[in-house]
């Protein structure tokens, strides 16, 4: 079975990450799933932003956690990536809330899965997971048939989220193979695994052992043909990529909207 293609921060190779435009494009080309990072604003809103600081993506030397949503909405998050159409819908370049992303995905006209990463450490601690659980319940996305899964490098955060949303899948992200002997003792028996592609390249025997556990393995962030083939040989369940259309082509799939 072909691995699931997960659009990392949307179609972020071509369009500024975590903007509505990047996710609309990922949905348009037919990505199986989208991935996002979430952070909590000072007034309690979950927004899709990777960094603690706004400096890289909005050019503002401020922290997400210290700003209210209304202030974040005044910034533009797309031009750092390069020129964009001046007449583009303003919503496509501004701060993206998790609520808006979930509504967009649910209106895609097909099942699209959503991988949500909670970022730690954060000044809000476990409040992030509590807010995420409430948000998913509000949208009716906390049940056993939910397309949502939750990811983190922090296993305590995932244990917290499992208690709050016991029907959702949890994904233990890993950026160091050396952590696995400890992690396998503390993670849930049914959790999925999310190793980075660098560790997959550098530790092929370890990568094979992960797959042989029988747990779904989703690899991040896979953008090159050689790495796509490496993932195929391993038999991973998912490929998380900035280039969903490119990866689909590498898998022999024609992206939606592409000439066939």
Residue pairs with C-beta under 8 A, 6 or more apart in sequence:
2 251
2 252
2 253
3 231
3 232
3 236
3 237
3 238
3 239
3 251
4 32
4 33
4 113
4 218
4 237
4 238
4 239
5 31
5 32
5 33
5 238
5 239
5 241
5 244
5 247
5 248
5 251
5 253
6 31
6 32
6 33
6 34
6 35
6 113
6 115
6 218
6 238
6 239
6 240
6 241
6 244
7 22
7 23
7 26
7 31
7 33
7 34
7 35
7 241
7 242
7 244
8 35
8 220
8 221
8 240
8 241
8 242
9 17
9 18
9 22
9 35
9 36
9 37
9 48
9 50
9 242
10 17
10 18
10 19
10 21
10 22
10 23
10 25
10 26
10 34
10 36
11 22
11 23
11 25
11 26
11 29
11 31
11 242
11 243
11 244
11 245
12 18
12 22
12 242
13 223
13 242
13 243
13 246
14 22
14 25
14 243
15 21
15 22
15 25
15 78
15 81
16 22
16 57
16 77
16 78
16 79
16 80
16 81
16 84
16 93
17 50
17 57
17 81
17 242
18 36
18 37
18 48
18 49
18 50
18 57
18 77
18 96
19 77
19 78
19 92
19 93
19 94
19 96
20 91
20 92
20 93
20 94
20 96
20 100
20 101
20 104
21 78
21 84
21 88
21 92
21 93
23 34
23 36
23 96
23 101
23 104
23 105
24 92
24 104
26 34
26 244
27 34
27 104
27 105
27 108
27 112
28 256
28 257
29 244
29 245
29 248
29 255
29 256
29 257
29 258
30 248
30 253
30 255
30 256
30 257
31 112
31 244
31 248
32 112
32 113
33 112
33 113
33 114
33 115
33 147
33 238
34 101
34 105
34 112
34 113
34 114
34 115
35 114
35 115
35 116
35 117
35 151
35 220
35 240
36 48
36 98
36 101
36 114
36 115
36 116
36 117
37 48
37 49
37 50
37 116
37 117
37 118
37 119
38 46
38 47
38 48
38 49
38 98
38 116
38 117
38 118
38 119
38 128
38 132
39 46
39 47
39 49
39 52
39 64
39 65
39 119
39 122
39 128
40 46
40 47
40 64
40 65
40 122
40 124
40 127
40 128
40 131
41 47
41 64
41 65
41 67
41 68
41 69
41 72
42 65
42 66
42 67
42 68
43 68
43 69
44 131
45 69
45 97
46 97
46 98
46 99
46 128
46 131
46 132
46 135
47 64
47 69
47 72
47 95
47 96
47 97
47 98
48 95
48 96
48 97
48 98
48 101
49 57
49 64
49 95
50 57
50 119
51 57
51 64
52 63
52 64
52 65
52 119
52 122
53 61
53 62
53 63
53 64
54 60
54 61
54 62
54 63
54 64
54 67
54 72
54 75
55 61
55 62
56 80
57 77
57 80
58 75
58 76
58 77
58 80
59 75
59 80
60 75
64 72
65 122
65 123
65 124
69 95
69 97
72 95
73 94
73 95
75 94
75 95
76 93
76 94
77 93
77 94
77 95
77 96
78 84
78 92
78 93
79 93
84 93
98 116
98 132
98 135
99 135
99 139
101 114
102 114
102 135
102 136
102 139
102 141
103 139
105 112
105 114
105 147
106 139
106 141
111 147
112 147
113 147
113 148
113 149
114 141
114 147
114 148
114 149
115 148
115 149
115 150
115 151
115 171
115 218
115 240
116 132
116 148
116 149
116 150
116 151
117 150
117 151
117 152
117 173
118 128
118 129
118 132
118 150
118 151
118 152
118 154
118 157
118 161
119 128
119 152
120 128
120 152
120 153
120 154
120 157
121 154
122 128
126 157
126 160
128 157
129 150
129 157
129 160
129 161
129 164
130 164
132 150
132 161
132 164
133 142
133 161
133 164
133 165
136 142
136 146
136 148
136 165
136 168
137 165
141 147
141 148
142 148
142 165
142 167
142 168
143 167
144 167
146 167
146 168
148 168
149 168
149 169
149 170
149 171
149 192
150 158
150 161
150 165
150 168
150 169
150 170
150 171
151 158
151 170
151 171
151 172
151 173
151 194
152 158
152 161
152 171
152 172
152 173
153 173
153 174
153 175
155 172
155 183
155 186
155 187
158 170
158 171
158 172
158 187
158 188
158 191
159 188
161 168
161 170
162 168
162 170
162 188
169 190
169 191
169 192
169 216
170 187
170 188
170 191
170 192
171 191
171 192
171 193
171 194
171 218
172 183
172 187
172 191
172 192
172 193
172 194
173 194
173 195
173 196
173 220
174 180
174 183
174 193
174 194
174 195
174 196
174 199
175 196
175 198
175 199
176 199
177 195
177 199
177 202
177 203
177 206
180 206
180 210
190 215
191 215
192 215
192 216
192 217
192 218
192 237
193 210
193 213
193 215
193 216
193 217
193 218
194 217
194 218
194 219
194 220
194 240
195 207
195 210
195 217
195 219
195 220
196 219
196 220
196 221
197 219
197 220
197 221
197 222
197 227
197 230
197 231
199 206
199 207
200 207
200 219
200 227
200 230
200 231
200 234
201 227
201 230
207 234
208 234
210 217
211 217
211 234
211 235
211 236
216 237
216 238
217 234
217 236
217 237
217 238
218 236
218 237
218 238
218 239
218 240
219 231
219 236
219 238
219 239
219 240
220 240
221 240
221 241
221 242
222 228
222 231
222 239
222 240
222 241
222 247
223 241
223 242
223 243
223 246
223 247
225 250
228 239
228 247
228 250
228 251
229 250
231 239
232 251
239 247
241 247
244 255
245 255
245 258
248 254
248 255
249 255
254 260
